[in-house]
Amino acid sequence: MKTHHTNDISMKTHYTDLIHGDFSRDSAKTLLFDLIQYKINFHHLQEFSDEERNGEISTHSKKRMEELAGEKEALKDFLDALEVQDQVRINCIVTLQTI
């Protein structure tokens, strides 16, 4: 996994090559669905934690869970339209920036 660093006075940026490769349709589906579900679970826990601490539900977490569920459905439609033997290439670079 390659990482890149960019440094300047006002902002630091880090790139992580999280997913890089060719996958069967079913392997891609499993990998990406698990990743999206992990993020949904993360936001669900954030929402619960915010509610316990502050007595109110985080609108950000709720909105993100809805967006991720929509992305998961769109991804399912795309992958289900492929043939079982099809291969897909996934490139997922995560960019972190100081703010």
N, CA, C and O atoms as a MOPAC input file, in Angstrom:
PM7 MOZYME 1SCF
protein

 N      0.84700 1    -1.16100 1     0.00000 1
 C      0.00000 1     0.00000 1     0.00000 1
 C      0.90000 1     1.23500 1     0.00000 1
 O      1.76600 1     1.37400 1     0.86400 1
 N      0.70100 1     2.11000 1    -0.94800 1
 C      1.49900 1     3.33100 1    -1.04300 1
 C      0.81200 1     4.45800 1    -0.28500 1
 O     -0.41400 1     4.57100 1    -0.28600 1
 N      1.60300 1     5.26800 1     0.34400 1
 C      1.07300 1     6.48400 1     0.93800 1
 C      1.89800 1     7.65000 1     0.42800 1
 O      3.08700 1     7.51100 1     0.14400 1
 N      1.26300 1     8.77900 1     0.31800 1
 C      1.91600 1     9.98000 1    -0.16000 1
 C      1.67100 1    11.09400 1     0.85200 1
 O      0.59800 1    11.18100 1     1.45000 1
 N      2.66000 1    11.92600 1     1.03100 1
 C      2.52100 1    13.04700 1     1.94700 1
 C      2.78400 1    14.33700 1     1.18800 1
 O      3.73600 1    14.42400 1     0.41300 1
 N      1.96100 1    15.31300 1     1.40600 1
 C      2.18400 1    16.64400 1     0.86800 1
 C      2.20900 1    17.58800 1     2.05400 1
 O      1.26300 1    17.62800 1     2.84100 1
 N      3.25500 1    18.32400 1     2.18000 1
 C      3.35200 1    19.26600 1     3.28200 1
 C      3.45100 1    20.67600 1     2.74000 1
 O      4.25000 1    20.95200 1     1.84500 1
 N      2.64900 1    21.55900 1     3.27800 1
 C      2.84000 1    22.97500 1     3.05000 1
 C      2.52600 1    23.67800 1     4.36100 1
 O      2.09700 1    23.03100 1     5.31700 1
 N      2.72200 1    24.94500 1     4.42600 1
 C      2.58900 1    25.67400 1     5.67600 1
 C      1.16700 1    25.62800 1     6.21700 1
 O      0.98400 1    25.47000 1     7.42400 1
 N      0.16400 1    25.76000 1     5.37200 1
 C     -1.21000 1    25.88700 1     5.84900 1
 C     -1.95500 1    24.56200 1     5.96500 1
 O     -2.89100 1    24.45700 1     6.75800 1
 N     -1.56400 1    23.54800 1     5.19700 1
 C     -2.33300 1    22.31500 1     5.19000 1
 C     -1.39800 1    21.12400 1     4.99000 1
 O     -0.44600 1    21.18300 1     4.21300 1
 N     -1.69100 1    20.05600 1     5.70300 1
 C     -0.98600 1    18.79400 1     5.50200 1
 C     -1.98200 1    17.81700 1     4.91800 1
 O     -3.13800 1    17.75700 1     5.34000 1
 N     -1.52300 1    17.05500 1     3.94700 1
 C     -2.37900 1    16.08100 1     3.27400 1
 C     -1.68800 1    14.73000 1     3.27600 1
 O     -0.47500 1    14.63200 1     3.09000 1
 N     -2.49000 1    13.68100 1     3.49100 1
 C     -1.99000 1    12.31400 1     3.46300 1
 C     -2.93100 1    11.48500 1     2.59200 1
 O     -4.15100 1    11.58900 1     2.71500 1
 N     -2.36500 1    10.66800 1     1.71900 1
 C     -3.15800 1     9.79100 1     0.85200 1
 C     -2.85300 1     8.34800 1     1.21800 1
 O     -1.69200 1     7.97700 1     1.39300 1
 N     -3.89900 1     7.53200 1     1.33200 1
 C     -3.73400 1     6.10100 1     1.56200 1
 C     -4.43800 1     5.34600 1     0.44400 1
 O     -5.62900 1     5.53800 1     0.19900 1
 N     -3.69600 1     4.49700 1    -0.22000 1
 C     -4.24200 1     3.66800 1    -1.29700 1
 C     -4.91300 1     2.46500 1    -0.64200 1
 O     -4.30100 1     1.40700 1    -0.49600 1
 N     -6.17300 1     2.63400 1    -0.24800 1
 C     -6.89100 1     1.65600 1     0.56200 1
 C     -7.23800 1     0.38600 1    -0.21200 1
 O     -7.00000 1    -0.72300 1     0.26800 1
 N     -7.79200 1     0.54800 1    -1.38700 1
 C     -8.15300 1    -0.60700 1    -2.21600 1
 C     -7.59100 1    -0.36000 1    -3.61000 1
 O     -7.80900 1     0.69700 1    -4.20200 1
 N     -6.87400 1    -1.34000 1    -4.12000 1
 C     -6.25600 1    -1.19300 1    -5.43200 1
 C     -6.11500 1    -2.58500 1    -6.04000 1
 O     -5.21100 1    -3.33800 1    -5.67800 1
 N     -7.01300 1    -2.92200 1    -6.96600 1
 C     -6.88100 1    -4.22900 1    -7.58200 1
 C     -8.08900 1    -4.63700 1    -8.39000 1
 O     -9.08400 1    -3.91900 1    -8.48700 1
 N     -7.96500 1    -5.82300 1    -8.96700 1
 C     -9.02600 1    -6.41500 1    -9.77000 1
 C     -9.71300 1    -7.49600 1    -8.94100 1
 O     -9.05200 1    -8.28600 1    -8.26700 1
 N    -11.04000 1    -7.52500 1    -8.99700 1
 C    -11.82700 1    -8.42900 1    -8.16700 1
 C    -12.93600 1    -9.05800 1    -9.00300 1
 O    -13.40700 1    -8.47700 1    -9.98100 1
 N    -13.33700 1   -10.25100 1    -8.59900 1
 C    -14.53100 1   -10.83700 1    -9.21000 1
 C    -15.72000 1    -9.98600 1    -8.79900 1
 O    -15.64900 1    -9.22900 1    -7.83100 1
 N    -16.79300 1   -10.11300 1    -9.52800 1
 C    -18.00300 1    -9.35000 1    -9.19600 1
 C    -18.42800 1    -9.61700 1    -7.76200 1
 O    -18.75100 1    -8.68900 1    -7.02000 1
 N    -18.42800 1   -10.88900 1    -7.37400 1
 C    -18.89000 1   -11.24600 1    -6.03700 1
 C    -17.93200 1   -10.79100 1    -4.94400 1
 O    -18.37000 1   -10.37600 1    -3.87100 1
 N    -16.63600 1   -10.86500 1    -5.20300 1
 C    -15.65600 1   -10.38500 1    -4.22000 1
 C    -15.75300 1    -8.87400 1    -4.05200 1
 O    -15.66200 1    -8.36100 1    -2.93600 1
 N    -15.93600 1    -8.17000 1    -5.15100 1
 C    -16.08900 1    -6.71400 1    -5.08700 1
 C    -17.33200 1    -6.35500 1    -4.28900 1
 O    -17.31200 1    -5.43000 1    -3.47700 1
 N    -18.41000 1    -7.08600 1    -4.52200 1
 C    -19.66600 1    -6.83700 1    -3.81100 1
 C    -19.47200 1    -7.04000 1    -2.30400 1
 O    -19.89300 1    -6.20600 1    -1.50300 1
 N    -18.84000 1    -8.13900 1    -1.92800 1
 C    -18.59500 1    -8.41900 1    -0.51400 1
 C    -17.71500 1    -7.34000 1     0.11300 1
 O    -18.04000 1    -6.80900 1     1.17500 1
 N    -16.61600 1    -7.01900 1    -0.53600 1
 C    -15.68500 1    -6.02900 1    -0.00800 1
 C    -16.34800 1    -4.66700 1     0.17600 1
 O    -16.24600 1    -4.06200 1     1.24300 1
 N    -17.01800 1    -4.19200 1    -0.85400 1
 C    -17.60800 1    -2.85700 1    -0.79600 1
 C    -18.84000 1    -2.80000 1     0.10200 1
 O    -19.04700 1    -1.80800 1     0.80200 1
 N    -19.65500 1    -3.84400 1     0.09000 1
 C    -20.81800 1    -3.86800 1     0.98700 1
 C    -20.36900 1    -3.87400 1     2.44500 1
 O    -20.95300 1    -3.18500 1     3.28100 1
 N    -19.33300 1    -4.65200 1     2.74800 1
 C    -18.82500 1    -4.69100 1     4.12300 1
 C    -18.27000 1    -3.33400 1     4.54200 1
 O    -18.47400 1    -2.90300 1     5.67700 1
 N    -17.57800 1    -2.66900 1     3.64400 1
 C    -17.02300 1    -1.34600 1     3.93500 1
 C    -18.13700 1    -0.32400 1     4.17600 1
 O    -18.08100 1     0.45200 1     5.13000 1
 N    -19.13900 1    -0.33200 1     3.31200 1
 C    -20.26600 1     0.59400 1     3.48000 1
 C    -21.02700 1     0.27000 1     4.76500 1
 O    -21.40800 1     1.18000 1     5.50100 1
 N    -21.24900 1    -1.01100 1     5.04200 1
 C    -21.97100 1    -1.38600 1     6.25400 1
 C    -21.19200 1    -0.97700 1     7.49800 1
 O    -21.79200 1    -0.56800 1     8.49300 1
 N    -19.87600 1    -1.08000 1     7.45900 1
 C    -19.04600 1    -0.63800 1     8.58000 1
 C    -19.25500 1     0.85500 1     8.83200 1
 O    -19.38000 1     1.28400 1     9.97900 1
 N    -19.29200 1     1.64000 1     7.76000 1
 C    -19.51200 1     3.08600 1     7.89600 1
 C    -20.92000 1     3.38300 1     8.42000 1
 O    -21.09300 1     4.29500 1     9.22900 1
 N    -21.90800 1     2.64000 1     7.97800 1
 C    -23.27400 1     2.82400 1     8.50000 1
 C    -23.29600 1     2.51900 1     9.99500 1
 O    -23.88400 1     3.26500 1    10.77800 1
 N    -22.65000 1     1.41400 1    10.39100 1
 C    -22.59200 1     1.05400 1    11.80800 1
 C    -21.85300 1     2.12100 1    12.62000 1
 O    -22.25500 1     2.44000 1    13.73900 1
 N    -20.78200 1     2.66800 1    12.06100 1
 C    -20.03000 1     3.73800 1    12.72100 1
 C    -20.94400 1     4.93100 1    13.00700 1
 O    -20.96000 1     5.45900 1    14.11900 1
 N    -21.69300 1     5.34100 1    12.00300 1
 C    -22.58900 1     6.49000 1    12.18000 1
 C    -23.74000 1     6.15900 1    13.14000 1
 O    -24.20100 1     7.02700 1    13.88200 1
 N    -24.19500 1     4.92000 1    13.12400 1
 C    -25.23500 1     4.50800 1    14.06300 1
 C    -24.72100 1     4.62900 1    15.50300 1
 O    -25.43500 1     5.11900 1    16.37900 1
 N    -23.49200 1     4.18400 1    15.74500 1
 C    -22.89800 1     4.31100 1    17.07900 1
 C    -22.68000 1     5.76800 1    17.45900 1
 O    -22.87300 1     6.14300 1    18.61500 1
 N    -22.27600 1     6.59600 1    16.49000 1
 C    -22.10600 1     8.03100 1    16.74200 1
 C    -23.43500 1     8.65300 1    17.13700 1
 O    -23.51100 1     9.44700 1    18.07500 1
 N    -24.47600 1     8.28300 1    16.41000 1
 C    -25.81000 1     8.79400 1    16.68200 1
 C    -26.25900 1     8.40700 1    18.09700 1
 O    -26.79000 1     9.23400 1    18.83700 1
 N    -26.04000 1     7.15300 1    18.45600 1
 C    -26.40900 1     6.67000 1    19.78400 1
 C    -25.61000 1     7.39900 1    20.86400 1
 O    -26.16200 1     7.82400 1    21.87900 1
 N    -24.31800 1     7.53500 1    20.63400 1
 C    -23.44800 1     8.22400 1    21.59700 1
 C    -23.86100 1     9.68500 1    21.77500 1
 O    -23.92300 1    10.18100 1    22.90100 1
 N    -24.14100 1    10.36800 1    20.67700 1
 C    -24.58600 1    11.76900 1    20.74500 1
 C    -25.89400 1    11.88700 1    21.50900 1
 O    -26.07800 1    12.80800 1    22.30400 1
 N    -26.79500 1    10.95300 1    21.26400 1
 C    -28.09300 1    10.99300 1    21.94400 1
 C    -27.91500 1    10.77100 1    23.45000 1
 O    -28.56500 1    11.43200 1    24.26000 1
 N    -27.03800 1     9.84400 1    23.81500 1
 C    -26.79000 1     9.57600 1    25.23000 1
 C    -26.13600 1    10.77500 1    25.92200 1
 O    -26.50600 1    11.12300 1    27.04300 1
 N    -25.17600 1    11.39700 1    25.26200 1
 C    -24.44500 1    12.52000 1    25.86300 1
 C    -25.23200 1    13.82100 1    25.83500 1
 O    -25.27600 1    14.54600 1    26.82900 1
 N    -25.84900 1    14.11500 1    24.70500 1
 C    -26.47100 1    15.42700 1    24.50600 1
 C    -28.00000 1    15.40900 1    24.54600 1
 O    -28.63800 1    16.46100 1    24.58700 1
 N    -28.57600 1    14.22000 1    24.53400 1
 C    -30.02400 1    14.12300 1    24.53200 1
 C    -30.65600 1    14.42600 1    23.18800 1
 O    -31.87300 1    14.58400 1    23.09600 1
 N    -29.84600 1    14.50800 1    22.14800 1
 C    -30.39200 1    14.76100 1    20.80500 1
 C    -29.65800 1    13.92800 1    19.77200 1
 O    -28.50300 1    13.54700 1    19.96000 1
 N    -30.35000 1    13.65600 1    18.68100 1
 C    -29.79600 1    12.83600 1    17.60500 1
 C    -29.00400 1    13.71200 1    16.64500 1
 O    -29.43800 1    14.80400 1    16.27800 1
 N    -27.83700 1    13.21800 1    16.24500 1
 C    -26.99100 1    13.92700 1    15.29100 1
 C    -27.62200 1    13.89600 1    13.90400 1
 O    -27.84300 1    12.82100 1    13.34500 1
 N    -27.91100 1    15.05800 1    13.35300 1
 C    -28.48300 1    15.09900 1    12.00800 1
 C    -27.43900 1    14.67800 1    10.97000 1
 O    -27.78600 1    14.12400 1     9.92700 1
 N    -26.15200 1    14.94300 1    11.26100 1
 C    -25.10100 1    14.54800 1    10.32200 1
 C    -25.05100 1    13.03100 1    10.17600 1
 O    -25.04000 1    12.51500 1     9.05800 1
 N    -25.02000 1    12.31700 1    11.29400 1
 C    -24.95000 1    10.85700 1    11.23900 1
 C    -26.17500 1    10.27000 1    10.55900 1
 O    -26.06000 1     9.35200 1     9.74700 1
 N    -27.34300 1    10.79600 1    10.88600 1
 C    -28.58600 1    10.30100 1    10.27100 1
 C    -28.56000 1    10.51000 1     8.75700 1
 O    -28.91800 1     9.61500 1     7.99100 1
 N    -28.13300 1    11.70200 1     8.33700 1
 C    -28.05200 1    12.00700 1     6.90900 1
 C    -27.03700 1    11.09800 1     6.21500 1
 O    -27.29600 1    10.60200 1     5.11800 1
 N    -25.87600 1    10.87900 1     6.85400 1
 C    -24.84700 1    10.03500 1     6.24200 1
 C    -25.31600 1     8.59300 1     6.10200 1
 O    -25.03500 1     7.94100 1     5.09700 1
 N    -26.03000 1     8.09300 1     7.11000 1
 C    -26.53700 1     6.71900 1     7.02100 1
 C    -27.49600 1     6.57800 1     5.84400 1
 O    -27.46700 1     5.57300 1     5.13400 1
 N    -28.34100 1     7.58000 1     5.63700 1
 C    -29.27200 1     7.55100 1     4.50200 1
 C    -28.51300 1     7.60900 1     3.18000 1
 O    -28.83800 1     6.88300 1     2.24100 1
 N    -27.50300 1     8.47200 1     3.10900 1
 C    -26.69800 1     8.58000 1     1.88000 1
 C    -25.97400 1     7.27200 1     1.59400 1
 O    -25.95700 1     6.80700 1     0.45500 1
 N    -25.37900 1     6.68000 1     2.61700 1
 C    -24.65000 1     5.42600 1     2.43100 1
 C    -25.57900 1     4.28700 1     2.03000 1
 O    -25.20300 1     3.44600 1     1.21300 1
 N    -26.78100 1     4.24800 1     2.58800 1
 C    -27.75500 1     3.22500 1     2.19000 1
 C    -28.12200 1     3.38500 1     0.71700 1
 O    -28.28300 1     2.39600 1     0.00200 1
 N    -28.25200 1     4.62800 1     0.26800 1
 C    -28.53000 1     4.88400 1    -1.14400 1
 C    -27.37200 1     4.46700 1    -2.03500 1
 O    -27.57900 1     3.89600 1    -3.10600 1
 N    -26.14400 1     4.75600 1    -1.58700 1
 C    -24.96000 1     4.33800 1    -2.34200 1
 C    -24.87000 1     2.81700 1    -2.42500 1
 O    -24.50800 1     2.25900 1    -3.46000 1
 N    -25.20200 1     2.16100 1    -1.32400 1
 C    -25.16000 1     0.69900 1    -1.29400 1
 C    -26.16200 1     0.11700 1    -2.28800 1
 O    -25.86100 1    -0.85600 1    -2.97900 1
 N    -27.34000 1     0.70600 1    -2.35900 1
 C    -28.36800 1     0.23800 1    -3.29400 1
 C    -27.93300 1     0.46000 1    -4.74900 1
 O    -28.12600 1    -0.41100 1    -5.59700 1
 N    -27.34200 1     1.63200 1    -5.03300 1
 C    -26.85500 1     1.92200 1    -6.38700 1
 C    -25.72900 1     0.96800 1    -6.76500 1
 O    -25.66000 1     0.50200 1    -7.90200 1
 N    -24.85900 1     0.68000 1    -5.82300 1
 C    -23.76000 1    -0.25200 1    -6.06100 1
 C    -24.30100 1    -1.65400 1    -6.32400 1
 O    -23.81000 1    -2.35400 1    -7.21000 1
 N    -25.30200 1    -2.06200 1    -5.56700 1
 C    -25.93000 1    -3.37400 1    -5.77000 1
 C    -26.50700 1    -3.47000 1    -7.17500 1
 O    -26.31200 1    -4.47300 1    -7.86200 1
 N    -27.21400 1    -2.43400 1    -7.60400 1
 C    -27.79200 1    -2.43100 1    -8.95100 1
 C    -26.71000 1    -2.56700 1   -10.01500 1
 O    -26.85500 1    -3.33600 1   -10.96500 1
 N    -25.61800 1    -1.81000 1    -9.84800 1
 C    -24.52100 1    -1.85800 1   -10.81600 1
 C    -23.90600 1    -3.25200 1   -10.87500 1
 O    -23.74900 1    -3.82400 1   -11.95400 1
 N    -23.56000 1    -3.79500 1    -9.70900 1
 C    -22.88400 1    -5.09500 1    -9.67500 1
 C    -23.80200 1    -6.23100 1   -10.10600 1
 O    -23.35400 1    -7.17200 1   -10.76100 1
 N    -25.07700 1    -6.15600 1    -9.74700 1
 C    -26.01300 1    -7.20800 1   -10.14900 1
 C    -26.24300 1    -7.23300 1   -11.65400 1
 O    -26.64300 1    -8.26000 1   -12.20200 1
 N    -25.99400 1    -6.11100 1   -12.32700 1
 C    -26.16100 1    -6.05600 1   -13.78200 1
 C    -24.98700 1    -6.72400 1   -14.50900 1
 O    -25.07300 1    -7.00000 1   -15.70500 1
 N    -23.89500 1    -6.98100 1   -13.78800 1
 C    -22.73400 1    -7.63600 1   -14.39000 1
 C    -22.92700 1    -9.14100 1   -14.42800 1
 O    -23.73500 1    -9.70100 1   -13.68800 1
 N    -22.17400 1    -9.77900 1   -15.30100 1
 C    -22.17200 1   -11.23900 1   -15.34600 1
 C    -21.32800 1   -11.76200 1   -14.17200 1
 O    -20.41000 1   -11.08300 1   -13.71300 1
 N    -21.64500 1   -12.96500 1   -13.69600 1
 C    -20.93200 1   -13.54700 1   -12.55700 1
 C    -19.42400 1   -13.61500 1   -12.82400 1
 O    -18.62700 1   -13.40200 1   -11.91100 1
 N    -19.03500 1   -13.90300 1   -14.04500 1
 C    -17.62300 1   -14.07200 1   -14.36900 1
 C    -16.89600 1   -12.74900 1   -14.60000 1
 O    -15.67500 1   -12.74000 1   -14.75500 1
 N    -17.62100 1   -11.63600 1   -14.62500 1
 C    -16.99900 1   -10.33300 1   -14.85700 1
 C    -16.04400 1    -9.95700 1   -13.72600 1
 O    -16.24900 1   -10.30300 1   -12.56300 1
 N    -15.00700 1    -9.24400 1   -14.10900 1
 C    -14.03900 1    -8.69600 1   -13.16400 1
 C    -14.24500 1    -7.18800 1   -13.09100 1
 O    -14.63800 1    -6.55700 1   -14.07300 1
 N    -13.97900 1    -6.62100 1   -11.93100 1
 C    -14.04100 1    -5.17000 1   -11.78100 1
 C    -12.74400 1    -4.68200 1   -11.15200 1
 O    -12.13300 1    -5.37300 1   -10.33700 1
 N    -12.34300 1    -3.50400 1   -11.53700 1
 C    -11.14900 1    -2.87400 1   -10.96100 1
 C    -11.61000 1    -1.83000 1    -9.95800 1
 O    -12.43600 1    -0.97200 1   -10.27300 1
 N    -11.07400 1    -1.90900 1    -8.75700 1
 C    -11.40900 1    -0.95900 1    -7.70800 1
 C    -10.16300 1    -0.18300 1    -7.33000 1
 O     -9.12100 1    -0.75800 1    -7.01600 1
 N    -10.28900 1     1.12700 1    -7.36600 1
 C     -9.23800 1     2.02400 1    -6.88800 1
 C     -9.87400 1     2.96600 1    -5.87100 1
 O    -10.76400 1     3.74800 1    -6.20500 1
 N     -9.41600 1     2.88400 1    -4.65300 1
 C     -9.98600 1     3.70200 1    -3.58300 1
 C     -8.85300 1     4.36800 1    -2.81500 1
 O     -8.15900 1     3.73100 1    -2.02200 1
 N     -8.68400 1     5.63400 1    -3.05800 1
 C     -7.66700 1     6.40000 1    -2.35800 1
 C     -8.35200 1     7.27400 1    -1.32200 1
 O     -9.26700 1     8.03000 1    -1.64700 1
 N     -7.91400 1     7.17200 1    -0.08500 1
 C     -8.44400 1     7.99300 1     0.99200 1
 C     -7.53100 1     9.19900 1     1.15000 1
 O     -6.31400 1     9.06000 1     1.27400 1
 N     -8.13200 1    10.38100 1     1.14300 1
 C     -7.37200 1    11.61800 1     1.30300 1
 C     -7.69700 1    12.23500 1     2.65200 1
 O     -8.85800 1    12.49900 1     2.96500 1
 N     -6.66500 1    12.46000 1     3.43900 1
 C     -6.81100 1    13.11800 1     4.74200 1
 C     -6.15400 1    14.48700 1     4.64400 1
 O     -5.02700 1    14.61400 1     4.16600 1
 N     -6.86900 1    15.50900 1     5.09900 1
 C     -6.32700 1    16.86300 1     5.10100 1
 C     -6.56500 1    17.51000 1     6.44600 1
 O     -7.63900 1    17.37100 1     7.03200 1
 N     -5.56200 1    18.21600 1     6.93400 1
 C     -5.79500 1    18.98800 1     8.14200 1
 C     -6.68900 1    20.15500 1     7.79300 1
 O     -6.60700 1    20.71800 1     6.70200 1
 N     -7.54600 1    20.51000 1     8.73700 1
 C     -8.47100 1    21.63800 1     8.49500 1
 C     -8.36700 1    22.65400 1     9.60600 1
 O     -9.06400 1    23.66900 1     9.58200 1

